[in-house]
């Protein structure tokens, strides 16, 4: 005669294999997920986290181009407080960002609205607008340097032929014209990617909403302001974050076109970091400047996200 205890232990024993199989299946899924994430995590660790930690370590040293590094603690960061040139370049970088970002967003949205439909020639226009995007900033900058050369550049000669100017202008003589020239080049090069991103956002808006709004008597302006813009807000936020981040990290276009001139008036923050690290040979101080700029970039990005989330709640 079997005891209750014995039957209970037998039933308990019968549930263990099923539970073991469930645990094994769950563990297999976890291991599979970890294996799929591992390559991306390894790349992030090797190409982002490790260099970032090494930069922080360098920023705590007096690190010459040649010679032995010397640990100085927070001395490089204290020096930044008295670096007037860094704050000057930082102010110029923010001014450049403030000028460029709304122009890019507006032009990208306008182009997206023009090419979002299926009309004759739409694909050709999309291709034409997107053509400058794959070009690198260095190649594009050298192209524009040639275009605006007063002696051989076609832009100055064209303005002279049509009577706008008496002689080909020197575009890089003043800080205003130099910044406007670089801004025009960046807009020409990057408006295409803004157009593609915003066009994808426009195409994700259900057409039923537009049709319902039209049935309610909404015109083009009300349709755009009350339906399109609110639904396009996440895409606009993404494009704005990309644009602001790219503008704050601007370097190649100013290094090649204006060379930071005239009189360092178009030198960006990244350009100054490059100058201190590689021209002056102060790698430790350049690393400290990089960390400060990274912190500012993170703060600006967080502020943008908070403002976007706050506007979504209203």
ZINOR-V525710 format. One record per pair of residues at least 12 apart in sequence whose ideal C-beta (glycine too) atoms are under 6 Angstrom apart, sorted by the first residue. I is the first residue (numbers start at 1). GAP is how many residues later the second one is. Records with the same first field share a line. If there is no record, write none. Layout:
# ZINOR-V525710
I = GAP + GAP
This chain:
# ZINOR-V525710
55 = 232 + 235
58 = 226 + 229
59 = 17 + 228 + 229 + 232
60 = 13
61 = 223
62 = 222
63 = 220 + 221
64 = 217
65 = 216
76 = 208 + 209 + 212
77 = 211
80 = 212
86 = 186
89 = 178 + 179 + 180 + 183
90 = 179
93 = 155 + 175 + 176
97 = 147 + 150 + 151
100 = 83 + 147
101 = 142 + 143
104 = 90 + 139
107 = 84
108 = 83 + 86 + 87 + 90
109 = 89
111 = 18 + 84
112 = 83 + 86 + 87 + 90
116 = 83 + 86
129 = 63 + 66
130 = 62
132 = 56 + 57
133 = 59 + 60
137 = 115 + 116
138 = 114
140 = 49
141 = 111 + 112 + 115 + 116
144 = 41
145 = 112
148 = 23
150 = 18 + 20
156 = 12 + 13
172 = 86
175 = 90 + 91
178 = 80 + 88
179 = 87
182 = 71 + 75
194 = 45
197 = 42
198 = 37
201 = 31 + 34
205 = 26
209 = 18
213 = 14
237 = 71
241 = 63
248 = 49
249 = 21
250 = 18
251 = 19 + 20
254 = 12 + 14 + 17
255 = 16
269 = 24
273 = 13 + 16 + 17
